C-alpha cells in the first residue's frame, strides 16, 4: 500500500503484475511462442516502435509539405520524373532520394503507389488527401519546425521553456503587450486563422448562438470565429476583443470575410490591464484559456464575469486534458507544446469548472461536441442576481 493511500484498486494491482511480466525477457520469449499472445505482443512492439520513430515520421510529413507534394498530386498520380519536373524545392534532389521519401510517405498513408507500364506512380493516400484539402493543417505542419527546434533537448526545454515558440507567440510572456508591433502578431494571427474554421464549426454545432442578442469574442484574432457566426442564420450583434495590433489586423481582414450588411465592433485592449467592453450577453473564449497560466486565466474569467449582464453566459471551448480518446492530443501534444511556449497548460473539465466557479459563474455544463478530441465546449452563467460584497 502506498503511503497515505487507501486500498489499491484491482486495476492498479493488475497493472503492476502485468508490468512485472512484460519486463521479464525470458517470459517475453515464451509468450511469443504462443499464437494467441503473439498477435498482442506484435501489436505492442509496433506501438513502441512508432513512439521511437515518431520524429522520423513527422519529418517525412514536413518534407512532403515543403516539396508541395500534396497539392502537386491532388490532380492525380505522377511518376518520379514528373514530380521533380519544375519543382523548385526538389531541384537538388536525386530521383533515388525522392523515392526514399515517397516510399516512406506511402508507408505512412500520406501517399499511395501504383504501377503503370512497369513505372511507379505516386498519388495521394488517405492522410495526404485530407492535408491537401486543409490549408490550416499545412500551415501548422510548417509551424512545427519551431517546436522541433525547441525540443532538440527536451529536458532543457522542460526546465527552461521559453525559446522559439515563446518568441513566436508574442503575448506569451505577458509583458508590454500594448506595445507589440503589428509584425510581431501578424504571423501567429494568420496561423490561428488558418486552423480556426473547423474549430468554429464544431463549437457552433454544439452551441448555436441564435438565442443571444450580442457576442463578444475575446482573443478573437483576425475574426474567423465571428465570420463563421456571421455566415449562419440570424447572427447576433458581433464584437471582437484582442490586443491592439491584432485588433488592427482584424479591422482590415474582417471586411473581406463578412456577408454584406454584417458589421463587427472591434475593440483593442489587454484583458490583464483593461476592462472588457460590456456589449454582449455572451462572451466566447475559443482556444484561449489553455494558453494562459492559472493566475492570468482567473483574471480573464473575472473580467468576463464583470462584463456580462446578469443572466449572461460565457462559452469556453478548447481541447481538454483527460478526454477519453484524446489523451495524446491534450495531455501529450498540447501539454508539451504549451510548456515549450512558456505559458498555459491543458486542463480537465473539473479544473476549468473550478476556475469558472471561482470567478462567480454558476451552472457550468458541457455541450456535446462532434470532435471532443479537438474541442470541448463548456457553458457557464452569470447569476441573475449577484450579492454585493
VOVO-960403 format. One record per residue: residue in one letter; x, y, z of N, C-alpha, C in turn. Coordinates in steps of 0.05 Angstrom, whole numbers. Layout:
% residues N
   lovex      n.X      n.Y      n.Z     ca.X     ca.Y     ca.Z      c.X      c.Y      c.Z
       A        X        Y        Z        X        Y        Z        X        Y        Z
...
This chain:
% residues 389
   lovex      n.X      n.Y      n.Z     ca.X     ca.Y     ca.Z      c.X      c.Y      c.Z
       X       17      -24        0        0        0        0       18       25        0
       X       11       45      -16       26       69      -18       21       86        7
       X       42      102       16       38      119       39       15      138       35
       X       -3      139       56      -25      157       55      -47      149       36
       X      -46      125       24      -66      117        5      -84       96       18
       X     -108       92        7     -125       71       16     -118       45        2
       X     -136       26        2     -131        1      -11     -128        5      -41
       X     -108       -9      -53     -103       -6      -81     -125      -18      -98
       X     -132       -5     -120     -153      -15     -137     -143      -40     -152
       X     -163      -56     -161     -156      -80     -176     -140      -73     -201
       X     -148      -50     -215     -134      -42     -239     -105      -36     -233
       X     -100      -23     -211      -72      -16     -204      -56      -41     -198
       X      -68      -60     -182      -54      -85     -176      -48     -101     -201
       X      -69     -102     -219      -65     -117     -244      -43     -105     -261
       X      -43      -78     -262      -22      -64     -278        6      -70     -268
       X        9      -71     -241       36      -77     -230       44     -106     -238
       X       25     -124     -236       31     -152     -243       38     -154     -272
       X       22     -141     -289       28     -141     -318       55     -130     -325
       X       62     -107     -312       87      -94     -318      111     -112     -310
       X      108     -126     -288      130     -145     -280      133     -167     -301
       X      111     -176     -312      113     -197     -333      126     -186     -358
       X      117     -163     -367      127     -151     -392      156     -144     -390
       X      166     -139     -366      194     -131     -362      213     -155     -360
       X      202     -179     -361      217     -204     -358      224     -215     -386
       X      250     -212     -395      257     -221     -422      251     -251     -427
       X      257     -268     -407      252     -296     -411      223     -302     -416
       X      206     -289     -400      177     -293     -403      168     -283     -430
       X      179     -260     -439      172     -249     -465      177     -270     -487
       X      200     -283     -486      206     -303     -507      186     -326     -506
       X      178     -335     -482      159     -357     -480      132     -349     -490
       X      124     -324     -484       98     -315     -493       96     -312     -523
       X      119     -305     -535      119     -301     -564      115     -328     -579
       X      119     -350     -565      115     -376     -577       86     -384     -577
       X       69     -370     -563       40     -376     -561       25     -360     -582
       X       12     -373     -601       -2     -359     -623      -22     -338     -613
       X      -39     -344     -593      -58     -323     -585      -45     -298     -573
       X      -22     -302     -560       -8     -280     -547       10     -265     -567
       X       19     -279     -587       38     -268     -606       27     -243     -620
       X        1     -244     -627      -11     -221     -641      -11     -197     -623
       X      -17     -200     -597      -17     -178     -578       11     -167     -575
       X       30     -185     -573       58     -177     -569       68     -161     -593
       X       61     -170     -617       70     -156     -641       57     -128     -643
       X       32     -126     -635       19     -100     -635       33      -81     -615
       X       40      -92     -592       54      -76     -572       81      -67     -583
       X       95      -85     -597      121      -78     -608      118      -56     -629
       X       98      -58     -646       94      -37     -666       88      -10     -653
       X       72      -11     -632       66       14     -618       91       27     -606
       X      108       10     -594      132       21     -582      151       32     -604
       X      152       17     -626      169       27     -648      159       54     -659
       X      133       57     -661      122       82     -670      130      105     -652
       X      131      100     -625      140      121     -607      169      128     -612
       X      185      108     -617      214      113     -622      218      128     -649
       X      201      121     -668      205      131     -696      188      155     -702
       X      173      165     -682      154      187     -687      167      211     -699
       X      191      218     -691      204      242     -701      210      239     -731
       X      218      215     -739      224      209     -767      198      212     -783
       X      176      201     -772      150      203     -786      143      233     -791
       X      146      249     -769      138      277     -771      156      292     -792
       X      181      284     -794      198      297     -814      192      288     -842
       X      183      264     -846      173      255     -872      150      273     -880
       X      131      277     -862      108      294     -867      117      323     -874
       X      136      333     -858      146      360     -862      159      363     -890
       X      175      343     -898      188      344     -924      168      343     -946
       X      147      327     -944      125      326     -964      112      353     -967
       X      108      367     -945       95      393     -946      114      413     -959
       X      140      413     -952      159      431     -963      162      427     -993
       X      159      403    -1003      160      397    -1031      134      403    -1046
       X      113      410    -1030       87      415    -1042       75      390    -1055
       X       81      367    -1044       72      342    -1056       42      339    -1056
       X       29      347    -1034        0      342    -1032      -15      359    -1052
       X       -8      384    -1056      -22      400    -1076      -14      391    -1104
       X       12      382    -1107       22      374    -1133        8      348    -1143
       X        1      331    -1124      -11      305    -1131      -41      306    -1129
       X      -53      328    -1123      -82      330    -1120      -96      324    -1146
       X      -83      329    -1169      -95      324    -1195      -92      295    -1204
       X      -78      278    -1189      -75      250    -1197      -46      241    -1194
       X      -42      215    -1195      -15      203    -1192        4      213    -1213
       X       30      215    -1205       51      223    -1224       76      205    -1219
       X       91      202    -1240      117      188    -1239      138      206    -1225
       X      160      194    -1217      180      208    -1202      191      232    -1218
       X      197      227    -1244      208      249    -1260      188      272    -1263
       X      161      266    -1264      141      286    -1265      139      302    -1240
       X      143      289    -1217      142      303    -1191      165      322    -1189
       X      189      314    -1199      212      331    -1197      212      354    -1217
       X      199      350    -1240      200      370    -1261      187      396    -1253
       X      202      418    -1255      191      444    -1248      186      449    -1219
       X      196      431    -1201      192      435    -1173      217      449    -1161
       X      215      475    -1154      239      489    -1145      251      477    -1119
       X      233      466    -1102      243      455    -1076      256      428    -1080
       X      252      415    -1102      264      389    -1107      286      390    -1128
       X      295      414    -1134      315      417    -1156      341      402    -1151
       X      349      400    -1125      374      387    -1119      370      359    -1108
       X      346      348    -1111      341      320    -1102      345      301    -1125
       X      360      279    -1120      362      259    -1140      337      242    -1140
       X      331      228    -1163      307      211    -1163      308      190    -1141
       X      332      180    -1135      334      159    -1114      326      171    -1086
       X      335      195    -1081      329      208    -1055      299      213    -1054
       X      287      222    -1075      258      227    -1075      243      202    -1071
       X      251      180    -1083      237      154    -1080      238      146    -1051
       X      261      150    -1037      262      144    -1009      240      159     -993
       X      237      184     -999      216      200     -985      188      190     -993
       X      184      185    -1019      158      177    -1028      149      150    -1016
       X      168      131    -1016      161      105    -1004      155      107     -974
       X      170      125     -961      164      129     -932      136      141     -929
       X      129      160     -947      102      172     -945       81      152     -951
       X       86      132     -969       67      111     -975       62       94     -949
       X       84       88     -935       82       72     -911       65       86     -890
       X       65      113     -890       51      128     -870       23      136     -880
       X       14      126     -903      -12      131     -915      -15      160     -923
       X        7      174     -926        6      201     -937        3      200     -967
       X       16      180     -979       14      176    -1008        7      147    -1014
       X        0      141    -1039       -4      113    -1047       13      109    -1073
       X       20       84    -1078       37       78    -1101       22       58    -1119
       X       23       63    -1145       12       44    -1164       32       43    -1188
       X       30       21    -1203       48       18    -1226       33       19    -1252
       X       43       34    -1270       32       36    -1297       54       30    -1317
       X       50        9    -1333       70        0    -1352       97       -4    -1339
       X       97      -15    -1315      121      -21    -1301      135        3    -1288
       X      122       27    -1289      134       51    -1277      117       59    -1252
       X      131       64    -1230      117       71    -1205      106      100    -1207
       X       81      103    -1200       68      129    -1199       58      132    -1170
       X       59      157    -1161       51      163    -1133       28      183    -1133
       X        7      177    -1118      -16      194    -1114      -21      198    -1085
       X      -43      212    -1079      -50      218    -1051      -60      194    -1037
       X      -50      190    -1012      -62      169     -995      -84      182     -978
       X      -95      166     -959     -117      175     -943     -110      200     -927
       X      -87      200     -914      -79      223     -898      -71      246     -916
       X      -58      241     -938      -49      262     -956      -73      277     -968
       X      -95      262     -974     -118      275     -986     -131      295     -966
       X     -131      288     -941     -141      306     -920     -124      331     -919
       X      -98      328     -919      -80      351     -917      -82      368     -941
       X      -85      356     -965      -88      372     -990     -112      391     -989
       X     -133      383     -974     -157      399     -973     -158      417     -949
       X     -137      419     -933     -139      435     -909     -114      453     -906
       X     -115      478     -915      -92      496     -913      -83      500     -884
       X     -102      498     -865      -94      501     -837      -75      480     -828
       X      -79      455     -837      -61      434     -830      -34      439     -841
       X      -33      448     -866       -7      453     -879        8      475     -863
       X       -6      496     -856        6      518     -841       17      508     -814
       X        1      491     -800       10      481     -774       34      462     -777
       X       35      446     -798       58      428     -802       83      445     -806
       X       81      466     -822      104      484     -826      113      497     -800
       X       93      505     -784       98      519     -759      113      501     -739
       X      109      475     -741      121      456     -722      151      456     -722
       X      164      468     -743      193      469     -743      203      483     -717
       X      188      503     -708      196      517     -683      195      498     -659
       X      174      483     -658      171      464     -635      194      443     -636
       X      199      432     -659      221      412     -661      247      423     -653
       X      252      448     -660      277      461     -653      279      464     -623
       X      257      473     -610      257      476     -581      261      449     -567
       X      251      427     -579      252      401     -566      277      385     -574
       X      297      398     -587      322      384     -593      334      372     -567
       X      332      387     -545      339      377     -519      314      379     -502
       X      298      358     -501      272      360     -488      273      367     -458
       X      292      356     -444      294      362     -415      301      391     -411
       X      319      402     -427      326      430     -425      302      448     -431
       X      285      439     -450      261      454     -456      242      454     -433
       X      239      431     -419      222      429     -396      232      446     -373
       X      259      447     -370      270      462     -348      267      492     -352
       X      273      501     -376      273      530     -383      257      533     -409
       X      231      534     -407      214      533     -431      219      554     -453
       X      218      580     -446      216      600     -467      239      598     -488
       X      232      594     -513      251      592     -535      238      603     -560
       X      241      587     -581      230      596     -607      200      600     -606
       X      185      582     -593      156      584     -592      148      608     -576
       X      162      614     -554      155      637     -537      159      663     -553
       X      180      664     -569      184      688     -585      163      690     -607
       X      154      667     -618      134      668     -639      107      678     -628
       X       98      666     -605       73      675     -592       80      699     -575
       X       79      722     -586       90      746     -574       77      754     -548
       X       52      745     -543       38      752     -519       44      733     -495
       X       59      712     -501       62      690     -481       74      700     -455
       X       93      719     -456      106      727     -431       90      748     -416
       X       69      759     -428       51      778     -415       63      806     -410
       X       87      811     -421      100      837     -416       95      856     -439
       X       88      881     -433       86      902     -453       70      894     -478
       X       47      880     -474       31      871     -496       20      895     -512
       X       15      917     -498        4      940     -512       24      952     -531
       X       50      946     -528       70      957     -546       78      938     -569
       X       65      916     -571       72      897     -592       68      910     -619
       X       87      906     -637       85      917     -664       69      898     -682
       X       56      908     -703       40      891     -720       55      867     -731
       X       80      871     -738       95      848     -750       99      825     -730
       X       99      832     -703      102      811     -683       78      793     -680
       X       54      804     -688       30      789     -684       18      778     -710
       X       27      789     -733       15      782     -758       18      752     -765
       X       41      740     -759       46      713     -767       29      693     -751
       X       29      697     -724       13      678     -708      -17      682     -712
       X      -25      707     -717      -53      712     -723      -62      698     -748
       X      -45      698     -769      -51      684     -794      -52      654     -789
       X      -34      643     -773      -34      615     -767      -60      607     -753
       X      -69      622     -733      -94      616     -720     -117      618     -738
       X     -117      637     -757     -139      640     -776     -141      615     -793
       X     -118      604     -802     -118      581     -820     -130      556     -806
       X     -126      554     -780     -134      530     -766     -161      533     -751
       X     -174      556     -753     -197      562     -736     -224      553     -747
       X     -226      549     -774     -252      545     -786     -265      520     -775
       X     -251      497     -775     -262      472     -766     -270      474     -736
       X     -254      487     -720     -260      491     -692     -286      507     -689
       X     -288      529     -705     -311      546     -703     -337      531     -711
       X     -335      515     -732     -359      499     -740     -366      479     -718
       X     -347      467     -705     -352      448     -684     -365      461     -660
       X     -355      485     -653     -367      499     -630     -396      507     -635
       X     -401      517     -659     -428      527     -666     -448      504     -669
       X     -438      481     -676     -456      457     -677     -463      449     -649
       X     -445      453     -630     -450      446     -602     -468      466     -588
       X     -465      491     -596     -480      513     -582     -487      535     -602
       X     -510      533     -616     -518      554     -634     -522      580     -618
       X     -515      603     -631     -515      628     -617     -540      645     -622
       X     -560      633     -635     -584      648     -643     -600      659     -619
       X     -596      647     -596     -612      656     -572     -600      682     -560
       X     -576      690     -569     -563      713     -557     -566      738     -575
       X     -567      761     -562     -570      786     -577     -543      796     -587
       X     -522      791     -571     -495      801     -578     -474      783     -567
       X     -452      780     -583     -430      762     -575     -404      779     -575
       X     -388      775     -554     -361      786     -553     -341      763     -553
       X     -325      761     -574     -305      740     -577     -279      751     -567
       X     -270      742     -544     -245      752     -531     -222      735     -541
       X     -200      749     -550     -178      735     -563     -186      726     -591
       X     -203      742     -604     -215      733     -629     -197      734     -654
       X     -171      743     -651     -153      743     -673     -163      759     -696
       X     -161      748     -720     -170      763     -744     -200      759     -750
       X     -214      745     -733     -243      744     -735     -255      720     -749
       X     -240      698     -751     -251      675     -765     -275      663     -751
       X     -274      662     -724     -297      651     -710     -322      668     -714
       X     -319      694     -712     -342      712     -716     -352      712     -745
       X     -334      709     -764     -342      707     -792     -359      682     -796
       X     -352      660     -782     -367      636     -784     -395      640     -772
       X     -396      654     -749     -422      660     -737     -439      677     -757
       X     -426      697     -769     -440      715     -787     -452      701     -811
       X     -439      679     -819     -449      664     -843     -474      648     -837
       X     -481      645     -812     -505      629     -805     -530      646     -806
       X     -552      633     -799     -578      646     -799     -581      664     -774
       X     -592      687     -778     -599      706     -757     -576      710     -737
       X     -552      719     -747     -530      722     -728     -535      745     -709
       X     -526      743     -684     -528      765     -665     -509      787     -672
       X     -511      809     -657     -491      830     -660     -463      819     -652
       X     -443      827     -666     -417      814     -663     -395      835     -654
       X     -379      826     -635     -357      843     -625     -333      826     -620
       X     -309      838     -625     -284      824     -622     -266      840     -603
       X     -252      826     -586     -232      839     -568     -206      824     -570
       X     -184      839     -575     -157      828     -576     -137      850     -572
       X     -112      842     -570      -91      862     -566      -92      883     -589
       X      -85      908     -583      -88      929     -603      -77      923     -631
       X      -53      912     -634      -43      907     -661      -59      884     -675
       X      -69      865     -659      -85      843     -670     -112      855     -678
       X     -124      872     -662     -149      885     -669     -147      901     -694
       X     -124      914     -698     -120      929     -723     -120      911     -747
       X     -108      887     -745     -109      868     -767     -137      858     -771
       X     -152      854     -750     -180      844     -752     -196      864     -768
       X     -193      890     -762     -208      910     -777     -203      909     -807
       X     -178      904     -814     -171      902     -842     -182      877     -856
       X     -182      855     -842     -188      829     -855     -217      820     -852
       X     -231      831     -832     -259      822     -829     -277      831     -852
       X     -271      854     -863     -289      864     -884     -291      845     -907
       X     -269      831     -914     -270      812     -936     -283      786     -929
       X     -286      780     -903     -297      754     -894     -327      756     -888
       X     -337      779     -883     -365      782     -873     -385      784     -896
       X     -409      772     -892     -430      776     -912     -438      805     -913
       X     -450      813     -935     -459      841     -938     -478      849     -916
       X     -473      872     -905     -491      883     -885     -484      875     -857
       X     -465      857     -853     -457      849     -826     -432      865     -818
       X     -433      875     -794     -411      891     -783     -401      878     -756
       X     -376      882     -750     -365      873     -725     -352      896     -710
       X     -360      900     -685     -347      920     -669     -320      909     -659
       X     -298      922     -665     -272      912     -658     -261      930     -636
       X     -252      917     -614     -242      931     -590     -214      922     -585
       X     -195      941     -582     -168      934     -575     -162      938     -546
       X     -148      919     -534     -141      922     -506     -127      897     -496
       X     -119      897     -470     -106      875     -457     -123      867     -433
       X     -133      843     -433     -152      836     -411     -138      835     -384
       X     -112      834     -383      -98      835     -357      -96      863     -346
       X     -101      883     -364      -99      911     -356     -124      927     -361
       X     -140      919     -380     -163      934     -388     -189      919     -383
       X     -210      934     -377     -236      922     -374     -247      913     -401
       X     -261      890     -401     -274      881     -426     -298      898     -431
       X     -304      905     -456     -328      921     -461     -354      906     -454
       X     -372      920     -441     -397      908     -432     -418      911     -455
       X     -414      896     -476     -430      899     -500     -446      874     -508
       X     -444      852     -493     -455      827     -502     -467      811     -479
       X     -486      794     -485     -496      775     -466     -483      747     -468
       X     -465      745     -487     -448      720     -489     -420      728     -495
       X     -401      718     -478     -373      722     -483     -361      694     -491
       X     -346      693     -512     -334      668     -521     -304      669     -518
       X     -293      646     -508     -264      642     -506     -258      616     -522
       X     -250      619     -546     -245      596     -564     -215      591     -566
       X     -206      570     -554     -178      563     -553     -161      585     -541
       X     -171      597     -519     -157      619     -506     -147      610     -478
       X     -165      596     -463     -159      590     -435     -133      574     -432
       X     -129      554     -449     -105      537     -445      -79      550     -452
       X      -80      574     -464      -56      589     -470      -45      604     -445
       X      -60      604     -423      -53      621     -401      -50      605     -375
       X      -32      614     -358      -28      601     -331      -53      608     -314
       X      -54      595     -291      -78      597     -274      -84      626     -266
       X      -64      641     -258      -69      668     -248      -80      687     -269
       X      -68      689     -293      -80      706     -313     -106      696     -324
       X     -110      669     -324     -136      658     -332     -157      666     -312
       X     -151      665     -287     -170      674     -267     -178      703     -271
       X     -158      720     -278     -163      748     -283     -182      751     -307
       X     -177      735     -328     -194      737     -352     -222      729     -346
       X     -226      707     -331     -253      698     -324     -267      719     -307
       X     -253      731     -288     -265      752     -272     -273      776     -289
       X     -256      783     -308     -262      805     -326     -287      799     -343
       X     -289      774     -352     -313      766     -367     -338      767     -350
       X     -335      759     -325     -358      759     -307     -368      788     -303
       X     -349      806     -299     -357      834     -295     -370      847     -320
       X     -361      838     -344     -371      850     -369     -398      839     -377
       X     -406      816     -366     -432      804     -373     -455      816     -357
       X     -478      818     -368     -502      827     -353     -512      803     -336
       X     -528      808     -315     -540      786     -300     -554      767     -319
       X     -549      741     -316     -561      721     -333     -545      716     -359
       X     -523      732     -363     -507      728     -387     -491      702     -385
       X     -480      694     -408     -466      668     -408     -437      671     -419
       X     -420      652     -412     -393      650     -422     -390      623     -435
       X     -380      623     -459     -374      598     -474     -344      594     -474
       X     -334      572     -464     -306      565     -464     -302      539     -481
       X     -285      541     -501     -282      518     -520     -252      514     -525
       X     -243      489     -520     -215      482     -525     -211      452     -521
       X     -188      441     -530     -182      413     -522     -177      411     -492
       X     -187      390     -480     -184      388     -451     -169      363     -443
       X     -154      365     -422     -140      342     -411     -160      322     -401
       X     -152      296     -402     -169      275     -391     -192      268     -410
       X     -192      277     -435     -213      270     -454     -208      242     -464
       X     -227      224     -460     -224      196     -469     -221      196     -499
       X     -199      183     -508     -193      181     -536     -176      205     -546
       X     -175      226     -530     -159      249     -538     -135      255     -520
       X     -127      234     -505     -104      238     -487      -79      247     -501
       X      -74      236     -525      -50      243     -539      -51      272     -549
       X      -75      281     -556      -77      309     -566      -74      329     -543
       X      -89      325     -521      -88      345     -500      -64      341     -481
       X      -62      317     -470      -42      313     -449      -13      311     -460
       X      -10      298     -483       17      295     -495       23      319     -512
       X        8      324     -534       16      345     -553       13      373     -540
       X      -11      380     -532      -14      407     -521        1      411     -495
       X        3      390     -479       18      393     -454       47      401     -459
       X       60      388     -478       88      394     -484       90      420     -500
       X       71      424     -519       72      448     -535       70      473     -518
       X       50      474     -500       47      497     -483       69      501     -463
       X       81      479     -454      105      481     -437      128      494     -452
       X      131      486     -478      152      498     -494      146      527     -500
       X      121      534     -502      113      561     -507      118      579     -483
       X      117      566     -459      123      581     -435       98      593     -422
       X       74      585     -430       50      596     -419       27      576     -422
       X       12      572     -401      -12      555     -403       -8      526     -400
       X      -30      511     -400      -30      482     -398      -57      472     -404
       X      -60      447     -414      -86      435     -417      -98      429     -390
       X     -124      434     -387     -138      429     -362     -161      410     -365
       X     -168      397     -344     -191      379     -345     -217      396     -342
       X     -239      383     -349     -265      396     -345     -268      405     -316
       X     -260      388     -297     -264      394     -269     -247      419     -261
       X     -222      421     -272     -206      444     -265     -218      469     -277
       X     -227      468     -301     -239      492     -313     -265      500     -298
       X     -280      480     -290     -305      486     -275     -298      500     -249
       X     -276      491     -236     -268      503     -211     -260      532     -215
       X     -245      538     -237     -237      565     -243     -261      583     -250
       X     -280      572     -265     -304      587     -271     -321      593     -246
       X     -323      573     -229     -338      577     -204     -324      598     -187
       X     -297      597     -186     -282      617     -171     -287      645     -180
       X     -293      648     -206     -298      675     -217     -326      684     -212
       X     -343      666     -202     -371      673     -196     -392      660     -214
       X     -383      645     -234     -402      633     -253     -416      609     -240
       X     -440      604     -249     -456      581     -238     -466      565     -262
       X     -477      541     -255     -489      523     -275     -470      518     -298
       X     -446      510     -292     -426      503     -312     -434      476     -323
       X     -438      474     -349     -445      448     -361     -431      446     -388
       X     -429      421     -397     -416      415     -423     -436      409     -444
       X     -432      420     -468     -448      414     -491     -434      393     -508
       X     -449      373     -519     -436      351     -534     -422      363     -559
       X     -397      354     -564     -381      363     -586     -378      340     -606
       X     -379      348     -632     -374      328     -653     -346      317     -653
       X     -327      334     -644     -299      327     -644     -287      333     -616
       X     -295      318     -596     -285      324     -569     -255      323     -566
       X     -242      307     -582     -212      306     -581     -200      333     -589
       X     -214      347     -607     -204      373     -617     -214      396     -600
       X     -239      395     -592     -250      418     -577     -275      408     -561
       X     -276      415     -536     -299      411     -519     -310      438     -511
       X     -336      439     -505     -350      464     -501     -363      465     -474
       X     -356      485     -458     -368      490     -432     -384      516     -434
       X     -408      515     -421     -425      539     -419     -428      545     -389
       X     -423      570     -382     -426      579     -354     -443      604     -353
       X     -457      608     -331     -476      631     -329     -467      650     -307
       X     -472      675     -312     -470      695     -290     -498      695     -277
       X     -499      693     -250     -525      692     -236     -542      716     -244
       X     -568      711     -243     -587      734     -249     -585      755     -228
       X     -579      747     -203     -574      766     -182     -548      760     -169
       X     -532      780     -164     -505      777     -152     -505      793     -126
       X     -497      779     -104     -496      792      -78     -473      812      -78
       X     -478      835      -65     -457      855      -62     -438      845      -40
       X     -412      849      -45     -392      841      -25     -376      866      -16
